Amino acid sequence: LLEIIINNFKKYGFLKFKISTYYKSSLIKKYLKKKKLGIKIEYIQEKSPLGTAGCLGLLNYKNLKEDIIIHNGDIISDLNISNLLKFHKDSESDITICAKEKINSSPFGQILFKGQKVKKILEKPKNKNFINAGIYVFKKKVIKNILPKKIDITSLIESKILKGLNVNIYPIYEYWIDIGRRDVLKEVLRKKND
């Protein structure tokens, strides 16, 4: 998965990566070293699981020069990174959250009513909404005082919204999949090898 993610970033000229590891970190390092991907990787070793945002507290803030892109390790996407960064800059976002449109359908009819009076029946309605796609862009200043303690990225973002930071969504229309289950992973790897 990390190799697929890295290869998508390489298409847009990214050659330096910071990978936060905890579980099976030596296996990850060994695999990526063997692949000779032509990139520079700095590993951020978590001593205990810190969550997606907590590991940002392990970054050397003074050495960061630009905004950072955070990409969950179980997400595969053909996202156009250049367009994402352009949107982030043009919208003057402090945080940009990538979002994927999902359609939820119900196998049942939905009854809309007021009091006891039926207003309308929607047969097998479909609702569109946007879900968190697990890819973010943060201005450097957003992570300035993050401590290396367990914190989920959604909690961090919610706290920044409450502080008045400019947080925007960037809809993803490219290929995107969350490899959260083994059967989904097997299917994706099968398609990539075909």
Secondary structure by P-SEA (a helix, b strand, c coil): caaaaaaaaaaacccbbbbbbccaaaaaaaaaaaacccbbbbbbccccccccccccccccccccccbbbbbbcccccccaaaaaaaaaaaacccbbbbbbbbbbbbcbbbbbbccccccccccbbbbbbcccccccccccccccccccccccaaaaaaaaaaaccbbbbbbbccbbbbcccaaaaaaaaaaaac
